[in-house]
Amino acid sequence: MLPSTAGAFASAQAAWRFYRNPRIDLPSLMSPLLETGRASLQQDRGPYALVMHDWSLLHFGGHEGKADRITLSQSRDLGYELQAAVLVSSDHGGPLAPLSLSLRAADGVHCCRTWKVRSPQSPLDELEPAMKFVEELRLSKPAVHIIDAEADSIAHYRSWLRTPGRFFIVRADDRVVQFEGEKRRFSWLLSHLWTNNEFRRVREFMCRGKKAFQWVAETTVTMTNPARPQRRDGKPRKSIPGEPVTLRLVISQIRWAEATDAPLVWYLLTNVTPDSDATKISLWYYWRWKAESYFKLLKTSGQEIEEWQQESAEAITRRLLVASMACVVVWQLAQDQSSEAATLREILIRLSGRQMKRGCAHTMPALLAGLWALLGTFSILEDHALSDLKKLAQQVLQFPRAGPDEAS
């Protein structure tokens, strides 16, 4: 195994052996992922540790054996709710390792941060312990928590700002804020900054198959409105006043070269210090899709998690940690530019049994499928000698068993 992937692969192989052992708890299975994340971050040249927080619903509607499923989007939609925090490089945007994973089920939250099942909180309130856990890991670089619009909550902004050294980037809705003594919407600020030539064109790229340009601008806004936190207890929402919240507002626009479609707009609220300019902030948020690609690997184009037959959230979570370790190996292998890595990628593609499109040497799902086959092969070789396997294969292939008619 290559030096750059050897540690991660050894951890994946060890997790493969032990995830069925009930004496190995979730924090122990999570430990190799944390160590891999630490080691990868030390080699990264970026100034921050980007941590992408996201949620995903795992649908197990037809799995009647899973008695601890919860109701998801509707009464007949049953499954589990997965919450993850994925470490991403602030240098190149590549995923490094999951740092926190939890699965909400009927009996509570099965979490890699604790050895026992705990009571669930609202999705946003689950962010606080995840953030605190990441910060207590004492990574080699300060963490920047990056979250989608679900986290656009003034109550949580106030809470996070009271935690020293906590940085975040949140995509906000078109909310009303104080700007130069007046109440203004973000959409008004966008027009105002565009009219005053405050936007800068920062990069050109292909988006949705068309040539596009990204424009960014920045200003400072203040929020003074009361918080109205929403809880799962069904009680009416209460207005809770609080101190003013002043944050940087970075507005990112994707404009098409042919100007045929409306621009794509992100309103990003952050407290990251100004040494990271608006261009970096918008790029870091763009890399948030790395967390989504992690879910895609698990759900639809790699591990097919929604087909897993384990009958409890505990068992699903244990297997999830093994699959996550395999994802880390694949991420590292895909980023390795050595000739040895290229050869290993070719081997994994062959093991996956998948066909690649012309001009595409590999894909993450194919590498993951090949790695899973390789782990299974190594597991077999630990119990059976290669010479015995060859002998068995030769006997079966050269001398097929007689059918019922021939046997008589």
C-alpha positions as CSV (number, residue, x, y, z in Angstrom):
1,M,0.0,0.0,0.0
2,L,1.2,3.5,-0.8
3,P,2.7,5.6,2.1
4,S,0.0,8.3,1.6
5,T,-2.8,5.8,2.1
6,A,-1.2,3.1,4.2
7,G,-2.5,4.4,7.6
8,A,-6.0,4.9,6.3
9,F,-6.1,1.5,4.6
10,A,-4.8,-0.3,7.8
11,S,-7.5,1.5,9.8
12,A,-10.2,0.5,7.3
13,Q,-9.0,-3.1,7.3
14,A,-9.0,-3.2,11.1
15,A,-12.5,-1.6,11.2
16,W,-13.7,-4.3,8.8
17,R,-12.6,-7.0,11.2
18,F,-14.0,-5.4,14.4
19,Y,-17.3,-3.6,13.5
20,R,-19.4,-6.6,14.4
21,N,-17.7,-7.0,17.8
22,P,-20.2,-5.6,20.4
23,R,-17.2,-4.9,22.8
24,I,-15.9,-2.3,20.4
25,D,-17.9,0.9,21.0
26,L,-18.6,3.7,18.5
27,P,-15.9,6.2,19.8
28,S,-13.3,3.4,19.4
29,L,-14.4,2.8,15.8
30,M,-14.4,6.5,15.2
31,S,-10.8,7.0,16.6
32,P,-9.0,6.0,13.3
33,L,-11.0,8.6,11.4
34,L,-10.0,11.3,13.8
35,E,-6.4,10.4,13.7
36,T,-6.4,10.3,9.9
37,G,-8.1,13.7,9.8
38,R,-5.4,15.1,12.2
39,A,-2.6,13.7,10.1
40,S,-4.0,14.9,6.8
41,L,-4.6,18.4,8.2
42,Q,-0.9,18.7,9.3
43,Q,0.1,18.2,5.7
44,D,-2.4,20.7,4.4
45,R,-1.1,24.2,3.5
46,G,-4.3,26.1,4.1
47,P,-4.8,28.4,7.1
48,Y,-8.0,26.8,8.4
49,A,-9.6,23.4,9.0
50,L,-12.9,23.6,7.0
51,V,-15.6,21.6,8.7
52,M,-18.7,21.0,6.6
53,H,-21.9,20.2,8.6
54,D,-24.8,18.6,6.9
55,W,-27.8,16.3,7.3
56,S,-29.2,13.4,5.2
57,L,-32.3,11.3,5.6
58,L,-31.8,7.6,5.2
59,H,-34.9,6.0,3.8
60,F,-35.7,2.4,4.9
61,G,-39.4,2.3,4.1
62,G,-39.5,-1.4,3.1
63,H,-37.2,-2.6,5.9
64,E,-39.8,-3.9,8.4
65,G,-37.1,-5.7,10.5
66,K,-35.7,-2.3,11.6
67,A,-38.0,-1.6,14.5
68,D,-36.3,1.5,15.6
69,R,-37.0,3.6,12.5
70,I,-38.4,7.1,12.9
71,T,-40.9,9.0,10.7
72,L,-39.0,11.3,8.3
73,S,-40.7,13.6,5.8
74,Q,-44.2,11.9,5.9
75,S,-46.0,9.2,7.8
76,R,-45.0,6.4,5.5
77,D,-41.4,7.6,5.1
78,L,-39.5,5.7,7.7
79,G,-35.8,5.5,8.4
80,Y,-33.0,7.4,10.2
81,E,-31.6,10.9,10.2
82,L,-27.8,11.1,9.6
83,Q,-25.8,14.2,10.7
84,A,-22.1,14.5,9.7
85,A,-19.2,16.9,10.1
86,V,-16.7,16.4,7.3
87,L,-13.1,17.9,7.4
88,V,-12.2,19.5,4.1
89,S,-8.9,21.1,3.0
90,S,-8.8,24.9,2.9
91,D,-5.9,24.5,0.4
92,H,-7.6,22.5,-2.4
93,G,-11.1,21.7,-1.1
94,G,-10.5,17.9,-1.1
95,P,-12.3,16.0,1.7
96,L,-10.0,14.7,4.4
97,A,-12.1,12.7,6.9
98,P,-15.4,12.7,8.8
99,L,-15.0,14.1,12.3
100,S,-18.4,13.5,13.7
101,L,-21.3,11.1,12.7
102,S,-24.6,10.5,14.5
103,L,-27.8,8.7,13.6
104,R,-31.2,9.6,15.1
105,A,-33.5,6.6,15.7
106,A,-36.6,5.9,17.8
107,D,-34.5,5.0,20.9
108,G,-32.3,8.2,20.6
109,V,-29.1,9.3,18.9
110,H,-26.4,6.8,18.1
111,C,-23.3,9.0,18.2
112,C,-19.6,8.4,17.5
113,R,-18.8,11.0,20.3
114,T,-20.3,8.9,23.1
115,W,-20.5,5.2,24.1
116,K,-24.2,5.4,25.0
117,V,-27.4,6.3,23.2
118,R,-28.4,9.9,24.1
119,S,-31.6,12.0,23.8
120,P,-32.2,13.8,20.5
121,Q,-32.3,17.6,20.1
122,S,-33.5,19.7,17.2
123,P,-31.3,19.5,14.1
124,L,-29.8,23.0,14.8
125,D,-29.2,22.3,18.5
126,E,-27.3,19.2,17.5
127,L,-24.8,21.5,15.8
128,E,-23.5,22.9,19.1
129,P,-22.2,19.6,20.6
130,A,-20.7,18.7,17.2
131,M,-18.9,22.1,16.9
132,K,-17.7,21.8,20.5
133,F,-16.4,18.3,19.9
134,V,-14.4,19.4,16.8
135,E,-12.9,22.3,18.7
136,E,-11.9,20.1,21.6
137,L,-10.0,17.9,19.2
138,R,-7.3,20.6,19.2
139,L,-6.6,20.3,15.5
140,S,-3.4,22.0,14.2
141,K,-5.5,24.8,12.6
142,P,-8.6,26.7,13.7
143,A,-11.9,25.3,12.5
144,V,-14.3,27.1,10.3
145,H,-17.8,25.6,10.5
146,I,-19.6,25.8,7.2
147,I,-23.4,25.2,7.1
148,D,-26.2,25.6,4.6
149,A,-29.3,27.7,5.0
150,E,-30.9,25.5,7.6
151,A,-28.5,27.2,10.1
152,D,-29.6,30.7,9.3
153,S,-30.8,31.4,12.9
154,I,-30.0,34.6,14.9
155,A,-30.4,32.6,18.1
156,H,-27.5,30.4,17.1
157,Y,-25.4,33.2,15.7
158,R,-25.6,34.8,19.2
159,S,-24.7,31.6,20.9
160,W,-21.8,30.8,18.5
161,L,-20.4,34.3,18.8
162,R,-20.2,33.9,22.6
163,T,-17.8,31.0,22.1
164,P,-14.2,32.4,21.9
165,G,-12.4,31.3,18.7
166,R,-15.4,29.8,17.0
167,F,-15.7,30.7,13.3
168,F,-18.5,30.0,10.9
169,I,-19.9,30.6,7.4
170,V,-23.7,30.2,6.9
171,R,-25.7,30.6,3.8
172,A,-28.6,32.9,4.7
173,D,-32.0,33.6,3.3
174,D,-33.0,37.0,2.0
175,R,-33.4,38.4,5.5
176,V,-33.8,42.0,6.8
177,V,-30.8,43.6,8.5
178,Q,-29.6,47.0,9.6
179,F,-27.3,48.7,7.1
180,E,-26.1,52.2,7.5
181,G,-28.9,52.9,10.0
182,E,-31.7,51.6,7.7
183,K,-33.5,48.3,7.5
184,R,-32.6,46.6,4.2
185,R,-33.0,43.2,2.6
186,F,-30.0,41.3,1.3
187,S,-31.6,41.5,-2.2
188,W,-31.6,45.3,-1.9
189,L,-28.0,45.2,-0.8
190,L,-27.1,43.1,-3.8
191,S,-28.6,45.7,-6.2
192,H,-27.0,48.6,-4.2
193,L,-23.5,47.0,-4.3
194,W,-23.8,46.1,-8.0
195,T,-24.9,49.7,-8.9
196,N,-21.9,51.1,-7.0
197,N,-19.5,48.7,-8.7
198,E,-18.6,46.9,-5.5
199,F,-18.7,43.5,-7.1
200,R,-15.4,41.9,-8.5
201,R,-15.3,39.2,-11.1
202,V,-13.1,36.6,-9.4
203,R,-13.2,33.4,-11.5
204,E,-14.3,31.8,-14.7
205,F,-15.6,28.2,-14.9
206,M,-18.1,25.9,-16.5
207,C,-21.4,25.6,-14.6
208,R,-24.2,23.3,-15.8
209,G,-22.4,22.9,-19.0
210,K,-22.2,26.6,-19.7
211,K,-19.5,29.2,-19.4
212,A,-20.0,31.3,-16.2
213,F,-18.3,33.9,-14.1
214,Q,-18.4,34.3,-10.3
215,W,-18.7,37.9,-8.9
216,V,-18.3,38.7,-5.2
217,A,-18.9,41.7,-3.0
218,E,-18.7,42.3,0.7
219,T,-20.2,44.6,3.4
220,T,-21.0,44.5,7.1
221,V,-24.5,44.1,8.5
222,T,-26.1,44.1,11.9
223,M,-29.1,42.0,13.1
224,T,-31.2,43.3,16.0
225,N,-34.4,41.3,15.7
226,P,-35.5,38.8,18.5
227,A,-34.8,35.1,18.0
228,R,-37.8,32.7,17.5
229,P,-36.2,29.2,17.9
230,Q,-38.3,26.3,16.7
231,R,-38.4,23.1,18.7
232,R,-39.8,19.6,18.1
233,D,-42.0,19.7,21.2
234,G,-44.9,21.3,19.3
235,K,-45.2,24.3,21.6
236,P,-45.7,27.9,20.1
237,R,-42.5,29.7,19.2
238,K,-41.4,32.5,21.6
239,S,-39.7,35.7,20.8
240,I,-36.4,36.0,22.6
241,P,-34.6,39.4,22.5
242,G,-30.8,39.5,22.5
243,E,-27.8,41.6,21.8
244,P,-27.1,43.0,18.2
245,V,-25.2,40.6,15.9
246,T,-22.7,42.1,13.5
247,L,-21.3,39.9,10.8
248,R,-19.6,40.1,7.4
249,L,-21.9,39.6,4.5
250,V,-20.3,38.1,1.4
251,I,-22.6,38.0,-1.7
252,S,-21.6,35.6,-4.4
253,Q,-23.2,35.7,-7.9
254,I,-22.8,33.1,-10.7
255,R,-23.6,34.9,-13.9
256,W,-23.7,33.2,-17.3
257,A,-21.6,34.4,-20.2
258,E,-24.6,34.5,-22.5
259,A,-26.8,36.1,-19.8
260,T,-29.7,33.9,-20.7
261,D,-30.5,32.7,-17.1
262,A,-31.0,34.5,-13.8
263,P,-27.9,34.7,-11.7
264,L,-27.3,32.1,-8.9
265,V,-26.9,34.0,-5.6
266,W,-25.5,33.1,-2.2
267,Y,-25.8,35.4,0.8
268,L,-23.0,34.2,3.2
269,L,-22.8,35.4,6.8
270,T,-19.5,34.9,8.5
271,N,-17.3,36.0,11.4
272,V,-14.1,34.8,9.8
273,T,-11.4,37.5,10.1
274,P,-10.9,39.9,7.1
275,D,-7.5,38.3,6.3
276,S,-9.6,35.8,4.5
277,D,-11.2,37.9,1.8
278,A,-14.6,37.5,0.2
279,T,-13.1,35.5,-2.7
280,K,-11.9,32.8,-0.2
281,I,-15.1,32.8,1.8
282,S,-17.2,32.2,-1.3
283,L,-14.8,29.4,-2.5
284,W,-14.8,27.7,0.9
285,Y,-18.6,27.7,0.9
286,Y,-18.6,26.3,-2.7
287,W,-16.5,23.4,-1.4
288,R,-19.4,22.5,0.9
289,W,-20.6,20.1,-1.9
290,K,-17.8,17.8,-0.7
291,A,-20.0,16.8,2.2
292,E,-22.9,16.2,-0.2
293,S,-20.6,14.0,-2.4
294,Y,-19.8,12.0,0.8
295,F,-23.5,11.3,1.3
296,K,-23.8,10.4,-2.4
297,L,-21.0,7.9,-2.1
298,L,-22.8,6.3,0.8
299,K,-26.3,6.4,-0.6
300,T,-26.6,6.2,-4.4
301,S,-23.2,5.6,-6.1
302,G,-21.0,3.6,-3.7
303,Q,-22.1,1.8,-0.6
304,E,-25.9,1.8,-1.2
305,I,-26.5,2.4,2.5
306,E,-30.3,2.4,2.1
307,E,-30.1,-1.3,1.1
308,W,-28.2,-2.4,4.2
309,Q,-29.9,-5.2,6.0
310,Q,-28.7,-4.5,9.6
311,E,-31.7,-4.4,11.8
312,S,-30.9,-1.5,14.1
313,A,-29.5,2.0,14.1
314,E,-26.6,0.8,16.3
315,A,-25.5,-1.8,13.7
316,I,-26.1,0.7,10.8
317,T,-23.9,3.3,12.6
318,R,-21.1,0.8,13.2
319,R,-21.1,-0.2,9.5
320,L,-21.3,3.4,8.5
321,L,-18.0,4.1,10.3
322,V,-16.3,1.3,8.4
323,A,-17.7,2.6,5.1
324,S,-16.4,6.1,6.0
325,M,-12.9,4.8,6.6
326,A,-13.1,3.3,3.1
327,C,-14.2,6.7,1.7
328,V,-11.1,8.3,3.3
329,V,-8.8,5.8,1.6
330,V,-10.5,6.5,-1.7
331,W,-10.2,10.3,-1.3
332,Q,-6.5,10.0,-0.5
333,L,-5.9,7.6,-3.4
334,A,-7.7,9.9,-5.8
335,Q,-5.6,12.8,-4.8
336,D,-2.2,10.9,-5.0
337,Q,-0.4,11.8,-8.2
338,S,2.3,9.1,-8.1
339,S,2.6,6.3,-10.7
340,E,2.0,3.7,-8.0
341,A,-1.3,5.3,-7.1
342,A,-2.4,5.3,-10.8
343,T,-1.6,1.5,-10.9
344,L,-3.6,0.9,-7.8
345,R,-6.5,2.9,-9.1
346,E,-6.5,0.7,-12.2
347,I,-6.6,-2.5,-10.1
348,L,-9.5,-1.2,-8.0
349,I,-11.4,-0.3,-11.2
350,R,-10.9,-3.9,-12.4
351,L,-12.1,-5.2,-9.0
352,S,-15.2,-3.0,-9.1
353,G,-16.4,-4.5,-12.4
354,R,-17.5,-1.1,-13.7
355,Q,-17.0,0.4,-17.1
356,M,-15.5,3.9,-17.3
357,K,-16.6,6.5,-19.9
358,R,-14.1,7.3,-22.6
359,G,-11.5,9.7,-21.2
360,C,-12.4,9.0,-17.6
361,A,-9.8,6.9,-15.8
362,H,-11.7,6.4,-12.6
363,T,-14.6,7.7,-10.5
364,M,-15.0,7.8,-6.7
365,P,-17.9,5.3,-6.6
366,A,-15.9,2.8,-8.8
367,L,-12.8,3.2,-6.6
368,L,-14.9,2.6,-3.5
369,A,-16.6,-0.5,-4.9
370,G,-13.2,-1.8,-5.8
371,L,-11.8,-1.1,-2.4
372,W,-14.7,-2.9,-0.8
373,A,-14.0,-5.9,-3.0
374,L,-10.3,-5.8,-2.0
375,L,-11.1,-5.6,1.7
376,G,-13.3,-8.7,1.3
377,T,-10.6,-10.5,-0.6
378,F,-8.0,-9.8,2.2
379,S,-10.5,-11.0,4.8
380,I,-10.8,-14.3,2.9
381,L,-7.1,-14.6,2.5
382,E,-6.7,-14.3,6.3
383,D,-8.7,-17.6,6.7
384,H,-7.6,-19.5,3.6
385,A,-4.3,-19.9,1.9
386,L,-4.0,-18.6,-1.7
387,S,-2.8,-22.0,-2.9
388,D,-5.9,-23.7,-1.3
389,L,-8.2,-21.2,-3.0
390,K,-6.6,-21.8,-6.4
391,K,-6.9,-25.5,-5.9
392,L,-10.6,-25.2,-5.0
393,A,-11.3,-22.9,-8.0
394,Q,-9.5,-25.4,-10.4
395,Q,-11.5,-28.3,-9.1
396,V,-14.8,-26.5,-9.4
397,L,-14.1,-25.0,-12.8
398,Q,-12.5,-28.1,-14.4
399,F,-14.8,-30.7,-12.9
400,P,-18.4,-29.4,-12.6
401,R,-20.7,-31.4,-10.4
402,A,-22.9,-33.9,-12.2
403,G,-26.6,-32.9,-12.6
404,P,-29.5,-35.0,-11.2
405,D,-29.9,-37.0,-14.4
406,E,-26.2,-37.8,-14.7
407,A,-26.0,-38.8,-11.0
408,S,-28.6,-41.5,-11.4
